[in-house]
Amino acid sequence: MSEPVKISKNSKDAVVVMSIRDFEALEAMKAEYLKHCFTSAQQDLKNGTTVDGESFLNSL
């Protein structure tokens, strides 16, 4: 993979340019991570190891 190029405007990062191959690889990694999260969540449901939303948010 080649390095992405950052473009700044008024000394603030505004845009990142990368090759289509790198972009597609990044999208594939994100999709695989989401699949992992869903699989993990399904396993937690089967095992009864879940936490309700309110308890989770209160623990933050």
Secondary structure, DSSP 8 states (H G I E B T S, - for coil): ----EEEEETTEEEEEE--HHHHHHHHHHHHHHHHHHHHHHHHHHHHT----HHHHHHH-
